[in-house]
């Protein structure tokens, strides 16, 4: 009898967990990947501009600490409500199609949350929010990794498929 690959074990576990766990994995993985890709693209674009370090110092001097004002407009809590209800709608699905919705939802949530400082009109949205956005991406990645480990454990605990004889 041959061994089953770790990927197949994880996929078997994925098929045997609840739709809520599959949805959470899709949203978390897509959110983390989107925030990471967004920050990487912005980093590369900024470094390709002329004199990026001088520009960085000028921006930091212009946006001196202590001058930030936080203004939350009504669309910001509206976005939070949309994210919560969309997630709740996917978690309660039981037709096996949650993956089709969870990945695009996670990408949209990642793009939106990556610009959270801009949405609340923080005076300096690009320099102070970078750590926060990376923190959000890290939370998404850790959540997806934890769920992937759960899928693996679940798949490893299932009985192995028997080979069909002709």
N, C-alpha and C positions, 0 to 999 in steps of 0.2 A: 504494500500500500504506500503510495507516495504522499509526501507532505503537502499541505495546502499553503499557498503563499500568504504572507501577512495581508496583502491587499485584498485577496479573496476572503480572508477571515473578516476583515473590516467591512467589506461589502455585504457579507452574509449578516453581520451584526446590524448594519445599517437597514437592511430589509426587515429586520425583526424588532426594531424599536418603534416607539410611538410616532405618529405624524408630528407631534409637537417637537420631539427631539430632532427629527430630520429637518424640520423647518428652522429650528434654532441653529443647527449646524450650517445650513445654507446661508442664512442671514449673517451669522457671525463671520463665516469664512469670506463671504463676498464683501462685507463691510471692512474687514481687516485688509483684504487685498486692495480694495479701492482706495482707502486712506493711504496705505503704503505707496501705491502707484502714483497717487495724486501728489504726495509730498516728494517723491523721487523726481517726478517730472518737473515740479516747481524748482527743486534744488538744481537740477541740471540746467534748466532755462536761466536761472539766476546766475549760475557760474559761467555761462556762455556769454553773458553781457559784458560790455567793456567795463573794466575796473570794478568788479563785483565787491571787493572788500571796501573800497572807498565809498561806493554807493551804500553799503551796509552801515558804515559808520555815520554817514550823513543821515540816513533814515533813523538810526537809533538816537542821534542828537536831536533831530526834529521832533521825534516822539519821546521826549524825556519822561522818565518815570514820574508818576504822581499827577500827570495831566489827563490820564484816561478817564473817560466818562462812560458809564454803562447805560445804554438806552435800549430797552426791550420793547419792540413794537408788537402789535397784536398778532401779526402773522407768525411770530416765533412760537408762542404757545400753540397756535393753530397747527404748525408743523409737528410739534410734539404730539398733539392729539391724533393727527393723521398717522404718524409712525406707530403709535400705540394701537390704534384700531386696526390698521393694516396688518400688524403683527398678530394681533388677537384673531383676526379673520383667518390667517394662514394656519395658526396653531390649532384651530378647531376643525380644520379640514380632515376628512377621513376617506378621501377618494384616491389617495396615492399620487396626487399631482402637486404636492407642496413644493417639490424641487423647482418646478417651472416658475413658481411665483416667488420663492424665497431668495433665489440668486439675484434676479433683477431688483427685488425690494432691498436686498442688502447693498447692492451697488448704489441705488438711489439714496439710501440712508447714509452710506459712507460719504457720498459727494456732498450731501446736505450737512452732515455733522462736521465734515472737514472745514467748512466755512462758517462754523457757529459763531466765531468772534466777529465776523463780518455781518452776520445776521442780527446780532445784538448791538451793532454799531459801536464796538469798542474803538476807541480813538486810534489804537495801534493794532489793527487786526492781524498783521502778518508776522510780527516778531514775537509777540507774547503768546499767541495761540498755537505755535508750532509744537510745543511740548504737550499741550492739552490734546491736540489732534493725534499726535503719536501715542499718547496715553489711551485715547479711545481705540485706536487701531490695535494696540497691545491687548486691551480688554477683549476685543473681538477675536484676536488670534488665540488668546489663552482659552476663551470659551470654546472656539472651534476645536482646538487641540484636545481639551477635556472631553468634548463630545465624541471626537474621533477615537480616543482611548476607550471610551465606554462602548462604542460600536465594536471595537476590536475584542474587548473582553466578552461582550455579548456573543459575537460570532465564534469566539474560541470555545465558549461553553455549549454551543449547539452540537448535536451529534453530527459526525462527519457523513457526508453523502456516500452511499455505497455505489460501487461501479456496476453499471448495467452489463450483463453478459448476454451476448447474442446467441 
